[in-house]
């Protein structure tokens, strides 16, 4: 069985599990997927801010992140 790959809805970059998880966590389960660069632009923050959030959610034990 082939794994389904998701791409950013803006730039079409292939997404990591963390990027997909962050979109679900910050936007909604049914939101369009975004890469870190496009999500940072959408949320008016930096990619470093988003990377910090990913680590924070991982430390909290969130299973959306790998």
Backbone as a ProteinNet text record, in pm:
[ID]
protein_1_A
[PRIMARY]
XXXXXXXXXXXXXXXXXXXXXXXXXXXXXXXXXXXXXXXXXXXXXXXXXXXXXXXXXXXXXXXXXX
[TERTIARY]
84.4	0	89.3	62.3	143.3	97	192.9	159.7	111.7	15.6	-35.5	55.1	101.2	182.8	98.6	117.7	46.2	142.7	89.4	170.2	106.7	188.7	143	40.7	-67	-172.6	-132.6	-22.7	23.4	138.4	249.2	371	391.3	309.7	312.5	432.8	506	617.1	561.4	633.9	593.5	606.6	506.8	502.3	551.6	611.7	653.4	535.2	548.8	444.8	425.5	536	526.1	450.6	472.9	400.9	250.6	216.4	75.2	12.8	84.3	34.7	15.2	108.1	98.2	-23.4	-50.8	-169.7	-296.5	-301.1	-418.4	-432.9	-320.4	-323.3	-357.8	-299	-318.5	-440.9	-476.3	-587.2	-712	-713.6	-821	-787.8	-855.7	-834	-859.7	-949	-990.5	-934.3	-833	-776.7	-690.8	-664.1	-570.2	-431.5	-348.7	-213.2	-117	-27.2	72.4	209.9	313.9	450.9	479.7	591.4	623.3	635	694.6	712.3	577.6	490.1	359.3	269.5	279.5	201.2	247.3	377.3	429.4	378.4	375.9	323.7	175.4	100.2	-43.4	-71.1	9.5	-11.4	66.9	143.2	221.8	319.1	396.8	498.7	621.3	720.5	840.5	836	918	927.5	987.8	1073.6	1131	1022.2	925.1	811.5	737.1	717.1	643.4	723.7	854.6	939.9	938.9	936	926.1	795	686.9	555.5	555.7	617.6	625.3	694.9	808.3	881.1	798.8	727	642	532.3	466.3	360.8	417.1	536	600.2	627.1	680.6	710.8	585.3	471.9	344.7	288.7	351.5	307.1	203.6	184.7	87.1	127.9	36.7	67.2	61.3	29.4	27	167.4	268.2	404.2	494	591.1	676.5	812.7
-117.4	0	124.2	216.6	337.1	445.9	512.2	621.1	742.8	811.4	932.7	1048.8	1123.6	1240.1	1364.9	1460.4	1586.8	1695.1	1791.9	1904.9	2034.6	2137.4	2269.3	2320.4	2374.7	2423.7	2551.3	2614.7	2737.1	2707	2652.8	2636.3	2495	2401.2	2260.7	2180.7	2232.1	2158.5	2037.8	1924.6	1807.4	1837.9	1800.3	1835.6	1723	1763.9	1668.4	1641.6	1538.5	1507.5	1625.5	1691.1	1804.9	1921.9	1948.5	2058	2027.3	1903.9	1863.8	1874.7	1824.3	1830.2	1972.6	2061.5	2199.9	2268.9	2242.2	2299.7	2251.7	2123.1	2068.9	2132.4	2148.5	2200.7	2350.1	2428.5	2573.8	2622.2	2552.7	2599.2	2515.8	2395	2299.9	2167.2	2064.7	1930.3	1926.3	2011.1	2007.4	2122.9	2191.1	2305.1	2259	2350.6	2325.6	2309.1	2220.2	2203.7	2308.4	2355.5	2455.7	2413	2449.6	2430.4	2539.1	2528	2625.4	2767.5	2783.6	2917.2	2980.5	2906.7	2961	2980.2	2889.4	2903.9	3025.5	3049	3166.7	3294.3	3295.6	3412.9	3431.8	3322.4	3327.9	3380.3	3336.5	3373.1	3496	3553.5	3673.8	3651.9	3543.6	3513.7	3459.3	3411.7	3357.1	3204.5	3143.8	2998.1	2950.6	3033.3	2998.1	2990.3	3082.5	3077.3	2944.8	2902.9	2778.7	2657.2	2658.2	2547.9	2536.5	2649.7	2650.5	2584.3	2619.5	2561.4	2410.5	2364.2	2220.5	2150.7	2204.1	2144.6	2149.4	2257.8	2271.1	2163.5	2145.5	2045.3	1904	1877.7	1747.8	1721.9	1823.4	1808.9	1782.8	1835.2	1812.6	1673.8	1602	1467.4	1458.3	1564.7	1563.6	1460.5	1373.7	1264.9	1308.4	1433.6	1481.2	1503.4	1502.1	1533.7	1411.8	1400.1	1282.9	1303.7
0	0	0	-89.2	-104.2	-6.8	56.1	148.9	70.7	125.1	63.3	102.9	4.5	34.3	13.9	101.7	91.5	48.4	-23.1	-66.9	-18.7	-6.8	35.1	-65.4	-15.7	-104.3	-177.7	-137.7	-204.1	-300.1	-247.1	-327.6	-380.9	-337.2	-381.4	-332.1	-231.6	-170.8	-95.9	-100	-24.1	124.9	203.3	345	434.9	545.3	648.2	741.8	821.5	920.2	1016.1	1053.5	1145.2	1083.9	955.5	889.2	882.6	851	845.6	984.8	1085.9	1223.4	1271.4	1236.4	1280.3	1218.5	1092.6	1028.4	1098.7	1130.1	1200.1	1338.3	1408.3	1545.2	1548.8	1458.1	1462.2	1384.6	1277.7	1193.8	1220.5	1172.9	1202.9	1137.1	1179.5	1124.8	974.8	927.3	787.6	704.8	756.4	684.4	567.2	478.4	370	431.6	376.8	430.6	375.4	460.2	422.3	470.6	394.4	442	546.1	616.3	720.8	666.3	548.8	491.7	459.5	392.6	355.2	478.2	576.3	699.3	778	783.8	853.5	787.4	655.9	585.1	614.4	613.9	642.4	783.4	880.4	1020.9	1064.5	970.4	998.3	1115	1102.7	1202	1128.1	1201.4	1138.3	1139	1054.2	1056	1187.9	1247.2	1377.5	1484.2	1477.5	1570.4	1556.4	1432.3	1407.1	1450.3	1426.6	1471	1623.6	1691.2	1837.8	1881.4	1814.4	1846.7	1827.3	1718	1693	1810	1853.2	1965	2093.5	2114.2	2231.6	2231.7	2117.4	2108.2	2124	2069.9	2086.9	2234	2303.9	2446.9	2528.5	2481.6	2549.8	2521.9	2427.1	2394.9	2285	2208.7	2101.1	1995.7	1958	1863.7	1717.3	1688.9	1550.8	1496.5	1584.6	1545.7	1559.5	1465.9	1462.9	1519.8
[MASK]
++++++++++++++++++++++++++++++++++++++++++++++++++++++++++++++++++

